[in-house]
Amino acid sequence: MKLPPALKALLAQLIGTAAALAMARSGLLPGGLWPVAVIQALAATVTAVALGSAPWWRWIHLGFAPLVVVALQLRIAPGWYLAAFVGFALVFWSSFRTQVPLFLSNRATAAAVATLLPHGRPARLLDLGSGTGSLLRPLAQMRPDCRLEGIESAPAPMPCRSCCPAGNPPLPWRGEISSPFPGTTTIWSMPSCRPSP
């Protein structure tokens, strides 16, 4: 079925909830929230598989309802849920649309990218989806002769991008990609989990 991932997820949760409530009302389940949560989770997971959702969605559906029951039993104040939602939204911003979550690069990745840059002359590298700058900071230490810039649409990682080594400008936050970049010799982008059409 050709539906956006977020719509598939919503549909799976709704079908799982409907199945669990129907079984509870018919008397097929013992009393309490846990049996309803388990059936909801299983039905939502089966629906996600039937809709062709990505494998990680299955685990999300399997854990969602049981975690809601645990949260209800812990009596966590509603403000914490709002704070968590806002925090995740600021970090992952448009991941639901781009299908590219925040990936942090390590020093080995930076060393591999450094080998791709032209040797013997300065280069200008543009990191598409630079996140916290975890690729560009070590790369700036390895290749101080290069000009490094990053583009990121999520606002929360921005304060981390300003922590660049001396001699390199803070990594600018340009937001969405909308134009060509003159003078750029190399463009780096972490590939998406989702295959391109």
C-alpha positions as CSV (number, residue, x, y, z in Angstrom):
1,M,0.0,0.0,0.0
2,K,1.4,3.4,-1.0
3,L,0.9,5.5,2.1
4,P,3.3,7.9,3.9
5,P,5.1,6.2,6.9
6,A,3.3,8.5,9.4
7,L,-0.1,7.6,8.0
8,K,0.7,3.9,8.1
9,A,1.7,4.2,11.7
10,L,-1.5,6.0,12.6
11,L,-3.6,3.5,10.8
12,A,-1.8,0.6,12.5
13,Q,-2.4,2.1,15.9
14,L,-6.0,2.8,15.2
15,I,-6.6,-0.8,13.9
16,G,-4.7,-2.2,16.9
17,T,-6.8,-0.2,19.3
18,A,-10.1,-1.2,17.6
19,A,-9.1,-4.9,17.7
20,A,-8.2,-4.7,21.4
21,L,-11.3,-2.8,22.4
22,A,-13.5,-5.2,20.4
23,M,-11.9,-8.2,22.1
24,A,-12.2,-6.6,25.6
25,R,-15.9,-5.7,25.0
26,S,-16.7,-9.2,23.8
27,G,-15.3,-10.7,27.1
28,L,-12.4,-12.5,25.4
29,L,-9.8,-10.7,27.5
30,P,-9.3,-10.8,31.3
31,G,-9.8,-7.5,33.1
32,G,-7.2,-4.8,33.4
33,L,-5.2,-2.7,31.1
34,W,-2.3,-5.1,30.4
35,P,-4.3,-7.7,28.3
36,V,-5.8,-4.8,26.2
37,A,-2.3,-3.2,25.8
38,V,-0.7,-6.5,24.7
39,I,-3.5,-7.3,22.1
40,Q,-3.3,-3.7,20.9
41,A,0.4,-3.9,20.4
42,L,0.2,-7.3,18.6
43,A,-2.6,-6.1,16.3
44,A,-0.8,-2.9,15.5
45,T,2.4,-4.7,14.7
46,V,0.7,-7.2,12.5
47,T,-1.1,-4.3,10.7
48,A,2.2,-2.5,10.2
49,V,3.7,-5.6,8.6
50,A,0.7,-6.0,6.4
51,L,1.0,-2.3,5.3
52,G,4.6,-2.8,4.4
53,S,6.0,-0.5,7.1
54,A,9.8,-0.4,7.6
55,P,11.1,-2.9,10.1
56,W,11.8,-0.4,12.9
57,W,8.1,0.6,12.9
58,R,7.3,-3.0,14.1
59,W,9.3,-2.5,17.3
60,I,7.7,0.9,17.8
61,H,4.2,-0.5,17.5
62,L,5.1,-3.5,19.7
63,G,6.3,-1.3,22.5
64,F,3.9,1.7,22.3
65,A,0.8,0.5,24.1
66,P,2.8,-1.3,26.9
67,L,4.9,1.8,27.5
68,V,1.7,3.9,27.7
69,V,0.4,1.5,30.4
70,V,3.7,1.8,32.3
71,A,3.6,5.6,32.1
72,L,0.0,5.6,33.4
73,Q,1.0,3.5,36.3
74,L,4.0,5.7,37.1
75,R,1.7,8.8,37.2
76,I,4.1,11.0,35.3
77,A,3.0,14.6,35.2
78,P,1.7,15.6,31.7
79,G,4.2,18.4,31.4
80,W,7.0,15.9,31.1
81,Y,5.4,14.4,28.0
82,L,5.1,17.8,26.4
83,A,8.7,18.6,27.2
84,A,9.8,15.3,25.7
85,F,7.7,15.9,22.6
86,V,9.2,19.4,22.1
87,G,12.7,18.2,22.7
88,F,12.4,15.4,20.1
89,A,10.7,17.8,17.7
90,L,13.6,20.2,18.0
91,V,16.2,17.5,17.4
92,F,14.5,15.4,14.7
93,W,12.5,18.3,13.2
94,S,11.5,17.0,9.7
95,S,12.6,13.4,10.0
96,F,9.1,12.2,9.4
97,R,9.3,13.9,6.0
98,T,12.9,13.3,5.0
99,Q,13.2,9.8,6.7
100,V,16.7,10.8,7.9
101,P,17.1,10.9,11.7
102,L,20.0,12.4,13.5
103,F,23.1,10.3,12.9
104,L,26.3,11.3,14.8
105,S,29.5,10.7,12.9
106,N,32.6,9.4,14.7
107,R,36.3,10.2,14.2
108,A,36.8,7.2,11.9
109,T,34.1,8.6,9.6
110,A,35.8,12.0,9.6
111,A,39.1,10.3,8.7
112,A,37.5,8.4,5.8
113,V,35.9,11.7,4.5
114,A,39.3,13.4,4.8
115,T,40.7,11.0,2.3
116,L,38.1,12.0,-0.2
117,L,39.1,15.7,-0.1
118,P,41.6,16.9,-2.8
119,H,45.2,16.7,-1.5
120,G,47.8,19.5,-1.8
121,R,45.2,22.2,-2.1
122,P,42.4,23.7,0.1
123,A,39.0,22.4,-0.5
124,R,35.5,23.6,0.4
125,L,33.3,20.9,1.9
126,L,29.6,21.2,2.4
127,D,28.0,18.7,4.9
128,L,24.3,18.3,4.1
129,G,22.4,17.5,7.3
130,S,25.4,18.4,9.5
131,G,23.5,17.8,12.8
132,T,25.7,18.7,15.7
133,G,28.8,19.1,13.5
134,S,30.2,15.7,14.7
135,L,31.7,15.2,11.3
136,L,33.0,18.7,10.7
137,R,34.7,19.3,14.0
138,P,37.2,16.5,13.8
139,L,37.6,17.1,10.0
140,A,38.5,20.7,10.7
141,Q,41.3,19.4,12.9
142,M,42.5,17.0,10.3
143,R,42.3,19.4,7.4
144,P,42.7,23.0,8.8
145,D,43.4,24.3,5.3
146,C,39.8,23.5,4.1
147,R,36.7,25.5,4.5
148,L,34.0,23.5,6.1
149,E,30.3,24.3,6.1
150,G,27.2,22.5,7.3
151,I,23.5,22.7,6.6
152,E,20.9,21.5,9.1
153,S,17.2,22.0,9.2
154,A,16.7,21.0,12.9
155,P,17.3,23.9,15.3
156,A,18.3,22.0,18.5
157,P,21.7,20.8,17.3
158,M,22.7,24.4,16.3
159,P,24.4,25.3,19.6
160,C,26.7,22.4,19.2
161,R,27.8,23.5,15.8
162,S,29.4,26.7,17.1
163,C,32.1,24.7,19.0
164,C,34.6,24.6,16.1
165,P,38.4,24.5,16.5
166,A,40.3,27.8,16.2
167,G,40.8,28.9,12.6
168,N,37.5,27.5,11.4
169,P,34.3,29.6,11.3
170,P,31.3,28.4,13.3
171,L,29.2,26.1,11.2
172,P,26.4,28.1,9.7
173,W,22.8,27.0,10.0
174,R,21.2,27.5,6.6
175,G,18.1,25.5,7.0
176,E,16.6,23.7,4.0
177,I,18.6,23.3,0.8
178,S,17.2,25.5,-1.9
179,S,20.1,26.7,-4.1
180,P,23.4,25.6,-5.6
181,F,26.6,26.3,-3.7
182,P,29.3,28.0,-5.8
183,G,32.9,27.3,-5.0
184,T,32.1,24.0,-3.2
185,T,34.5,21.2,-4.2
186,T,33.0,18.4,-2.2
187,I,29.5,17.7,-0.8
188,W,29.0,15.1,1.9
189,S,25.6,13.7,2.9
190,M,24.7,10.8,5.2
191,P,22.5,8.5,3.1
192,S,18.8,8.2,4.0
193,C,17.4,5.0,5.5
194,R,14.7,5.2,2.9
195,P,15.5,4.2,-0.7
196,S,15.0,7.1,-3.2
197,P,12.1,6.6,-5.7
